[in-house]
Amino acid sequence: MNIDILLGLQWGDEGKGKIVDALSPVYDIIARFQGGPNAGHSLEFNNVKHVLHLIPSGIFHPDKLNIIGNGVVIDPAVFKKEIEELGPPVSELTKRLIISTRANLILPTHRILDTAYELHKGNTKIGSTLKGIGPAYTDKAGRNGLRVGDILRKDFRELYNDHVKSHLTILKNYDFKFDLKEYEKGWFEGIEMLKKFRMVNTEYLVNELAGKGKRVLAEGAQGTMLDVDFGSYPFVTSSNTISAGACTGLGISPKLIGEIFGIFKAYCTRVGSGPFPTELYDETGTTLRNIGREFGSTTGRPRRCGWLDLPALKYSIMINGITRLFMTKADVMSGFRTVKICTSYKVDGKECLEIPFSNDSVIEPVYTEMTGWEEDISGIREFNKLPEALKIYTEFIEKQTGVPITLVSVGPDREETIFRN
């Protein structure tokens, strides 16, 4: 079982990029298995912040192989821009990154459709990133998608034009003005950039390497509570963000899965619309947002902030089969005299532990109040040296979930990480 999975347990933005980067030294391959440029994985080292959208977070390690799996949707324009901003020359990056021929392409008209659909929803907006993710996955499910492997076909431009024509027919139903050429800027240049990289049937490659004893880390995007099946539908993303998504997004058997790491913030955040039981509308929520720099890596939108939600966390642990928990942003909560954890809900006046099916349910969080910690913990590298109140906070979560917390992040830099046996 040489393949481990790392994914988010909340509404995304849990810090997956930083943790994948920190774990990369013990793996041979880092593979993205779903999502697209709606992801924003932040990494920070040597006082420089990097944000990745499509490329796996192991890319800064020269001796690691990075794979974009078949479950990912790729915008060539975003890919090209990201490659050029990484730093190392393209000739070097082509040795570190391989792309699945089966990954679907995001067309410029997918982005236009995304915007048209969102505007048409009026007051019931999903909170889309407007990156074309939903329409691209819709075409994939409808068997109408263009895939990376199609780039090498002689009639690729003809295929592209046919797809665009089909999308433009749909757009006639919407009162929405757009300039297709503006959206196409950089897209075909991105296609040429993609051609510089190895494009193979990565399901064979991943299985072959795992069979030879190479260690693989499957990197998820977004978070469990945004899963298209198990999240707060319809306020979700368009892919399976859960551990099962790694199997379909990389072409691997569940028998090959070893550890399943679940990342969560010491508090909760959410971007866009949808239910958020522990959301704080007061000064505490504003403080968490400002100290935690809670603004979307992809969209720049301010994130909604609230206390840790244990019913949601336990639900995510159950759905994914989490074996270890990683807690991030514990440093952000330094300075609060008291902190709260939601341990159950009152739904329509009745206490329960389950997440309601309906988003219309009136949810009142039931809190347990605990002593906070005042100390600056960013320089601490051993768990037993953390403030006693934070250790109690951590152990309370472990007891409630039944899963050990074996990593605590105390700052954004890759070095600001505590590994705990």
N, C-alpha and C positions, 0 to 999 in steps of 0.2 A: 504494500500500500504506500506508494511513493508520491501520491498526489494529495496535498493539503489545500483547503479552501479558506479564503479570508473574505469576509463580507460584513456589511453594515447591518445593525440590528434595529435602527431607528428610521428616521425619514431622510437618510443620506447625510452627508457632511460630517461623518463621525471621525474622520481622520485616517481613512484607508490608505491614502497615498503615502503619508509619513510612515505608517507602520509597515507597509509593503517594502518601502525603501530600507527601513531598519532591519527587516527580516531577510532581505535579499542575500546577504552573505552566506546563509546556510542553505540556499537553494541554487539549482542549476538553471531552471527555467521559470520565468514569470509570464503568466498567460491571462489576458483579459477574456472574459467569456460572455459578456452581454453589455447592453447600453451603447452609447455613442458619445458624440461631443456634448451631450447634456451633462456628462460627468465632469467634475472639476477636482482632480486629486492633487492636493497641495503637498509639496515637499520643501524642506528648508534645511540647508547645510551651508557652512562657510558664510553665514549671514546673507545668503541669497535665497529668495523664494522662487520656486518653480511651480507652475500649474500645468498639469497634464490633462488632456481631455479624451484622447483616443489611445495614446501610447501607454503601455504598461509601466508601472512605477519602478521597475527594476532597470530602466534604460540607462541610468547614470552609473551603473556598475559595468565596466568594460568586459568583464569575463562572464556575464550572464546573457542567456538567450531570452529574448522577449517575443511573445507571440500574440497577435491579434486574432482571436478565434472566430469561428463561423457565426457565433451568436451576436457579434458586434455589428453595428451599422456604421458605415464610414462615409464621412463627407470629405472628398478629396481636397477641397480648398482648405479645410481646417487641418487636415493631415499635413499638407505642404507647409502651412504656416507654423505648425507645431514643430515639425522637423527642423525648419530653419532657425527656430528660436532656442533649440536645445543647447547649442554650443558646439559640440563635436562636429567635424565635417561629415557630409552625407556619406562619403565613402567608408567612414568608420561605422556609422549607424546602420548601414546595410548589412554589416556583419553581426549586429546585435538584434535585429528585428526581422521577423518573418510574418507574413500576412496570409490568412486563409483565403483560398480561392472562392470559398462558399460564403464569405461575409458579404452582406448586401450593401449596395451603394445608396447614399442619400443624394438625390438629385436636387438641383436648384428649385425645381417645381415642388418638391416635397416641402421645402421651407416655405414656399409661397402658400401652399395648401395649409400648412400648419398655422400660419398667421390668419388666413381666411377663416378656418374652422374656429379658432379661438375668438376672433372678433364676432363671429356669428353667434357665439354662446351668450353674449351679453353679460348679464349679472351672474351667470353660472359658469364662469371661466374655470378651467382646470388649474391654471397656473403654469401652462406649458413654457418651456424654455425657448420655443419657436425655432428650434434647430432642425426641424423636419423629422424628428425621431418617430413620432406616431404614424405619420403617413408612410414612412419607409417600412416600418414593421407591418402596416396594413397591406402594402403591396406584397411584402414577403409572404404573409399569411394567405393572401389572395392569389399567390403564384404568379405575380406580375412583376416581380422585382428584377433589377439588374444587379449582378454580382461581380465581385472583384475579378473572377476568372473570365468574365465577358470582355474585360478590357483588352484582352489579347486577340479577340476575334476581329477578322478583317471588316466585318459589317457592324462594328461597335457603334460608330457614329449614326448609322441608320437605326439601330436598336434604340439608341438614346433619343433620337428624334421621334420615334414612334411612341415612346413613353411620355415624352413632353407633350405631344399632341393629345394623348389620352388625358393627361392632367389638365391641360388647358380647356378641354371640353367640360370637365367637372367645374373648373373655376368660373365658367360662364354663368353658373347658378348663384354666384356670390357678387355682391356689390362691393368689389374690392379692386382698386387700381394698383398696378405693379409694373415694374420694368424688368422683364426677363433677362435682358442683357446685363443689368446691374447685378442680379442674383448669380448670373453665370460667371462673373468676374473671378478669375482665379481657379474656377472649377476644372477646366481642361488642363491648365497648368498643373493642378493637383493630380490629374490622371497621369501625366508624364512623370511626376514625382513618384507615384505609386509603382510605375513600371521599373524604377531603379531598384526596387526591393524584391526579394524572393517571394513569390506567390505560389503556395503549394497547398495540397490537401492536408491541412495541419492535423486532422484527426489521426492520420497515419503516423505523422512525426511525433506527436505527443505520446501516443501509445508505444511507439518504438523506443523512445528515449526513456520513458518510465519503466519499460520492460528491461532496459539495460541498467537499471538502478539509479538513473538520474532523478533528482528531487524536483518536483513541480509545485509551484504555488499558484493556484487559480485565484485571480484578483477580481472581485465583484465591484460593481458600480451602483450608485444610488443606495437604497436601504431596503430592508425586509418589509417595512410598513408602506413601501411604494411598489411592492410586487403587484403585477397585473392581476393575479388571482387572489392573493391573500392580503393585500394592502387595503387602504380605505377607498375602495373603488367608488366612483370613477376618478377620484383625485389621486391617481397613481401614474407610474411610468408605463411604458408599453412592452416591457420584457419581464422575464422571471428573474428577479434579483436574489432569489433564495438559493440554497446549496444545490438543489436539484437542477437549477439552471446551469451549473458548471458542467454537468454531464451532457446536456443537450447543446450547450454553447461551445464545447470543446470536442465532443465526440468521444467521451470516456465512460467506462462502466462504473457504477457505484462501488463495485468490488475493489476498485483501485484507490478509493478515498480513505485517507487516514484521519488526520485531525481536521476539525472544522472550527476555525477561529471566528469569534463574533466580536466586533468592535462596537462600543457604545460610548457616548459622552457621559460625563458625570452628571450632566443635566440633559435637557432635550431641546432640539431646535427643529424647525420645519420651514421650508420655503414654499410659497404659493398657497393655494387654497386647500381646504380639507380639514377634518376634525383634528383637534389638538387639545385633549382634556386638561393638561397641566399648564397651558399657556398663561404667561404672566403679562398683564397689561399695565403693570405699575412700574415704579422706579427700579425694582429688583430685576424685572425683565430687561429694562433698558441698560442697567449696569452689566448684566450678563452679556448682552449684545456688544456693548462697547469694549469691555475687557477682553472678551473672547474673539473680537474682530469677526463677528457673525454677519458677514455679508457674502452672498453667493460667489464662489470662485468662477462660475460660468456666466452668471447673469449680473452679478453685483447687487442683486436685490437684498434688502435687509432680511435677516432670518427672524422668524418668530421664536421666542425663547420661553422656556418653562422648566419646572422641576422634573426630576427623573420619574419616569412612568414605569413602575414595576410590572403591572399587568401586561402592558405592551411588550416589555422586555422579555418576560417569561413566555409570552406567545411566540416571539421571534426565536427564542431558544428552542422551543418545542418544534416549530416548523422546520428549523434548520438542522437539528441534532447537534447543537453546539457542544464542543468538548472543552473549550477554554474561552474565557472572556478577557478582552483587552479594554481597559478603561482609559479614555483620553480626556484631556482638558481639565484634569483635577486642579491644575494651577489657577484656572479661571475662577474657581469658587473660593479661593483664598480671600479672606476679608469679611466673609459673612458670619455674623455671630451665631445665627441659627440657619440650618438648611432643612429642606423638606424632601420627603420621598413619598410619592403616591403608591400606596400598597393595595388599594382596591378602588372600585367605582361605586357610586350610587347612580343607577340607571333608572330613570323614571321613578325615583324614590326608593328603589330596592337595591341593597348592596350586592355586588357581584364581582367576580374576578375575570369574567370573559369580556372580550371586545364585542360590542353589539354589531349585528349585521347592518343595521340602518344608520346612516350618517345623521338622520334626523333625531336620533335618540338624545335625550337630555342627560349628559354625563357630568356628574359632580365627583371630582377626585377626593378620595379619603386619604389624608396625609398622616405620616409619622414624622414628628419634628425631632431633629437631632442637633447637637452642638456643632457649630462650624469651626473652621480653623483659620487663624489669622496670619500664619507664617508664609513667607515667600518660599515655595518648595521647588523652584526651577533648578536649583543647584544640587538637589538631593538625587543620589543614584542607588540608594539601598532602601528597600521597603521598610525595614525596621527603624529607619531614621526619619520616616514621615511623621507628621504631627499625630498624636494619639487619636484626635477626633477624626482624622481622615482614615486612619486604620480601622477605627470602629465603623465608619461609613462603608468602607470597602467590605469588611467582614459581614456587615448586615446584608449587603447585596448578595454576597456569596451564600449566606444561610438561606435567604429568601428564594434564590434561584437554583441552588444545588449545584452550581458550576463554579470552579475556581477562577479567580482573577489572577492571571499570571503575568500581566504586563500593565503598568500604569504610566501614562504619558504625563509629564510635568512641564511641557513646553513644546513649541512648534519645531525646534531643531531636532535632527535625527539623534543627537547625543542626549537630548533631554528625555530619556526613556529609562524606566526601571523594569528590569526583567526579574521575575520572582518565581522561584521553584514551587 
